[in-house]
Amino acid sequence: MTELPPPTLDPAIAKVLIERLPVGVIVLDNQKRVICWNEWVAEATEVSASNAIGKSILELFPEIENTRLSDALEDALQLGFPALLSFSLHKSPLPLFRKLGNEELRLDQVIQVLSVTLPNYPRACVIQISDVTHVRMREEQIRKQGHELRELQHRQQALLHSIPDIAWLKDVEGRYIAVNARFAAVYGVPVESVAGKTDIEIQIPSLVANNFASDALVLETGVTRRYDETIADINGRVTWVETIKVPIFNQQSELIGLAGVARDITDRKTSEERIHFLAHYDSLTELPNRFMLFERLDHLIAHARRNNKQIAILFIDLDRFKIINDSMGHHAGDALLRQVAERLNESRREVDIIARVGGDEFIVALSDVPNTETIAAVAKKLLLAICRPFHIDGQEIHITPSMGVSVYPKDGEDIVTLVKNADRAMYRVKESGRNSFEFFTPAINAFAIDKLAIETGLRLALLHNEFELQYQSQIDLSNGQIVGAEAQIRWRHPELGLIPPMRFIAIAEESGLIIPIGDWVMATACAQNQAWQDEGFPRIPVAVNLSAVQLREKNFVSRVSECLVRTGLAPNFLDLEITESVIMTDAESTIQMLDQLKTLGVQLSVDDFGTGYSSLSYLKRFPIDRLKIDQSFVRDVTTDANDAAITGAIIAMAKQLQLSVVAEGVETIEQLRFLRGQNCDQIQGYYLSQPLSAEDFAVHLKNGLTGQRFETGAFSDQVRGVGTADADCARY
């Protein structure tokens, strides 16, 4: 194989390479004259190559004479063979500059001198110049920052240790400059051992996890960060802290480090969590509240819609829960509610939702129910769970639930409609006897709509004066004289005609409208009675029926007094009728109320006696004047021995208690004769007179009932035929 000559470098190529080098290159001959002067040197000296080539380096740079560089050039030229003679000549005497903005910056240089042999130049040397100004500037900056941070450390050390929170200082490299005593105590490291170390070097994992990203963000952006996080102390105890990290700048606005403070906010976080809990859960039972229920139902309905499934809403209300609160106290009622919640929880499936949405109201939402049989089975299970005896304060308590059921999508496709319809079904159960469940139906909806229409109409009826009173006489059995009258309310609706009380009184009580309606009845009856007396008619008391809602009003006695004063009626001509069940709901409070009413001078009667659960020990304490035997006993006194016995016993007991007795619902001569035979004092009923308007009752009062007409009931048309009351109108 033929040996090829060694490769040579084309001078043109060599020139291009030299020009593109990021360093300065100067080539000198043995007389120290410039052979090559690249662009880098030309820019740094502002002397072009054409002006430099051929000139002595000492002429161009007289500063280098008698310097180390000058000695190095002499040595290189005398060697006569290629060699790196000298390098890293810091603080070079070469006056080289670079533009920095509007100023010129003298370059820090590292110079290397090489002895070389070139064509035509057996002795030559190369000066290579590297700009290391940025290195020097960075070193200065670090030294300066370190100095500033050390000064900051000294100034702030006392302040750091006075801070009760965790506090620290770091440099831009993430090394701790100083920490306070709280930092050392939490992380279990001596204060003096932390300085100069990074989080990794301290070897506390939670520090690395908490600080790595957030420190970098503060140092990168120069922006303060504030956030909440958890930290673990040396014992592993987790604490919530509010961390603030602040960038530190020097007077030249250069970022030189960061300061951090971590304040314990565990109590605040606990309070926030409690507030969040109270916003979404019931504090008594710890069940979801209405807000949380509706949130979950949103998801439940969305799932059912996507998967073509059914869900059921069971609206549960505890029957007569108020009696527990009133008789045993609210603490017992609360205990009962907690136990009911526990039983509902125990009886539900994992996927079902239970919430407390009111005082004694709960909702159970069943998801993915295949049919009504499944829903009915769950409803029965819940009913049985609640009906089991409860034990509170050493007493056994029995309570029953009323439950209404609505089904998605049949009974509604949104939460509000489903809950509303389940509520309506529940009220239907209440009205049908309680302790059961019922599915929502269109008929229930129609009933609810009718109730709403009635309630709305009642509000308008008060404004438009659509109510009227009719009066039914009470007759003394010994002589047939009219000795009293009962005022009965009627609602003459402009479109629906005469509406009996049985259709609107219960709704008025539920809505609270019974208060203004009751006030109107009392004021109208008292004013009418006073008007009859002023016209010279016989002076008799007029009875007014009271609702339980009225009796619960704290200012009821004062309202009665004001009514009597306003109408001018003497108190003994007002008879207030209270049902037996009402007076026994809260016997002690009722006794106090009745005593105050009796002090006014009004008469007091117990209405519908025999249908409630009066205790004789309480009955003798009530300051009442009369008992009114319920018409359900009077109706069959001539055909039913039990009713006859009960009626006779009530009359006998009243006589022993020195109370007068009125029998209601007398419709036949046989009933009249039986009652007279039992020494009943008074009777009231259709046999003697229907309820009459005020004008017709005045005629009736004037004519009276005496003699044979009383005995046979053969009254004149003027009395018997008068009156527009519907025979189906029930008495209020």
C-alpha positions, 0 to 999 in steps of 0.5 A, a space after each residue: 500500500 502506497 503511503 500517503 503524505 500527511 494531511 495539511 490544513 488549507 490556510 483559508 480554512 484555518 483563517 475561518 476557524 480562527 475567526 470563529 473561535 469564541 476566544 481571542 487569538 494573536 500570532 506573533 513572529 520571532 520579532 513579536 510582530 503580529 502575524 494574525 489578529 482575529 475578530 474577537 481581539 479586534 472587537 476587544 481592542 477596537 484595533 482592526 486586523 489590518 492595522 495590527 498585522 506587522 506591528 510589534 505587540 509591544 507597540 500595540 500594548 506597551 502595558 505588557 512590557 516587563 510583565 509576566 506576559 512579556 516574559 512568557 512571550 520571550 520564553 516561547 520564542 526561544 523554545 523553537 518547538 511547539 509547547 504550552 508555555 504558560 496559562 491562566 494569567 489572571 488580571 492580565 495587563 492587556 487592556 481589553 474591553 466589552 460594551 455593557 449597555 452604555 458603559 465599557 467593561 474591562 474584561 477579566 482574562 485567562 491567557 495561554 501562550 503557546 510556542 509554535 512552528 509555522 511555515 515560513 516562521 520557524 519560531 513563533 508563538 500564539 496568544 489565546 485569550 479567554 473572557 472570564 469576566 462573568 465568572 469573576 462577576 458571579 463569584 463577586 455576586 456570591 461573595 456579596 450575597 453571602 456577606 449581605 445574608 450574613 449581615 442579615 443573619 446577624 441583624 435578624 437573629 434576635 428577631 427570628 428567636 423572638 417569633 413564636 412561630 416556626 421561622 427561617 432564612 435561606 440563601 438562593 441555593 436553598 441553604 439555611 442561614 438561620 432558624 429560630 428555636 421553634 423550628 429546632 423544637 418542632 423538627 428536633 435539630 439544634 439551631 447551630 447544626 442547621 446553618 449552611 445545610 439544605 433540607 436534603 442534608 438535614 434529612 427530614 423528609 417532610 421538610 423536603 416534601 414541603 419546601 422543594 417546589 415552593 422554595 423554587 417558585 419563590 426564588 424563580 418569580 420573586 413573589 411572596 407565597 402564602 398557603 396552608 399545609 400540614 407538617 409532621 414534627 419529630 414525634 410524627 404529630 401532624 399540624 396544620 400551618 399557614 406558611 408564608 415565604 417572602 423573597 429577600 432583595 438587597 439594595 440593588 434589587 437583587 434576589 439574595 434569599 428567602 424568609 419563611 414563617 409557618 404559623 400553627 392554624 390547627 384550631 382554625 382548621 378544626 373550626 373551619 371543618 366544624 363549620 363545614 360539617 354544620 353547613 352539611 350535616 345535622 349537629 344533633 343526629 350527624 345525619 346529612 342535612 337538607 343541603 347535603 341531601 339535595 346535593 347527593 340527590 342531584 347525583 342520584 337522579 343523574 345516575 338513575 337518568 343515565 341508567 334508566 333506574 328508579 329511585 324512591 323518596 321516603 318522607 318520614 314524620 314522627 307522630 305526636 312528637 311534640 307530646 314527648 318534648 312537652 311532657 319530658 323536656 327537649 333533652 328527651 326529645 333530642 335523645 329520641 331523635 338521635 335514637 331514631 336516626 341510629 335505627 334508620 341508619 341500621 335499617 338502610 342499605 349502604 347505597 341509600 341516603 338518610 337525612 334529617 330535614 326538619 324538627 322530627 322529619 327525616 328523608 330516606 332516599 332509596 337508589 336503584 329500586 326495581 319495583 314498588 314491592 321493594 320500596 314497600 318492603 323497605 318502608 315496612 322495615 323502617 316503620 317496624 324499626 321506629 315502632 320498637 320501644 325507646 328507652 330514655 331517662 329510664 322510661 319506655 317511650 313508644 312513638 310511631 311514624 307517618 311516611 309518604 313515598 314518591 318514586 322517580 321518574 313517575 312522581 317527578 323528575 327533579 328533587 323539589 317535586 319528588 320531596 314535595 310529593 312525598 311530603 304530600 303523601 305523608 300528610 295524607 297518612 297523618 290525616 288517615 290515622 298515622 303509623 303507616 306509609 302511602 305512595 303518592 298518587 294524583 288524587 293526593 296531588 289534587 288534595 294538596 292543590 285543594 289545600 293550597 287553594 283553601 289556604 290562599 282563599 282563607 287569606 283573601 277571605 279575611 281581607 274581603 270579609 267572606 266569613 259569617 257567623 251563625 248561632 245555634 241555641 242552647 235550651 234549658 231542659 227544665 223549661 225550654 228557655 233559650 239560655 245560650 247560643 254557640 257561634 259557628 263560623 261559615 265561609 261564603 266563598 264568592 265562587 265555591 259557595 258555602 264552605 263548611 268548617 270541616 274543609 278549612 279549619 284544620 288548614 287554618 290551624 296548620 297555616 297559623 291563620 286560625 289566629 286572625 280568624 279566631 280573633 275575628 270570630 270572638 270579636 264578631 260574636 261579642 259585638 253581636 251579643 252586645 247588640 242583642 242586649 242593647 236591643 232588649 233581647 234576653 241576656 244570654 252567653 254566646 259560646 265561641 270555640 277555641 283552637 289549640 293554636 290560639 291557646 298556645 299564644 302567650 298573649 291570648 288572655 290579654 287579647 280576650 280582655 281587649 276584645 271584651 273592652 272593645 265590644 263592651 260585653 260583660 265577661 260572663 256573657 262570653 263562653 269559651 269552649 275548649 275540646 277535651 283533647 286540647 286541655 289535656 295536651 299540656 295540662 299544667 300550662 292549660 290550668 294556668 291559662 284557664 285560671 287567668 281566663 277565669 279571673 277575667 270572669 268569662 265562662 269556660 266549657 269543655 267541648 266534645 267531652 268523652 272523646 279524649 282522655 281526661 284524668 279526673 285528677 286534672 279535671 277537678 283542678 280545671 276552673 270550668 263551668 260546663 261539660 258538653 257531651 259529644 254528639 257521638 254518644 247522644 246519637 245512639 243513647 236510645 238504641 245503644 246501652 253503652 252510649 246510654 251508660 256513658 252519657 248517664 255517667 258523664 251527667 252524674 259525674 258533672 253533678 258531683 263536680 257541680 258542673 252543668 251539662 250540655 248534650 250536643 247533637 239532639 235530633 229526636 224527641 226520644 233523645 230529648 226525653 232520655 236526657 231529661 230523664 238523666 237530669 241533663 241541664 241543657 241540650 243543643 241540636 237540629 231537633 230544636 234549631 239549626 244554626 241561624 243567621 244573626 237576624 234569624 236568631 234574633 227572631 228565635 231569641 225573641 219568640 223562645 220555646 215554651 210549653 207544648 211546642 217545646 215538648 213536641 218540637 212542633 215549632 212554627 215555620 218562623 223558627 224551624 224553617 229559618 236559616 240558610 245553613 247547609 245541613 252538612 256543615 259541621 260545627 266549628 
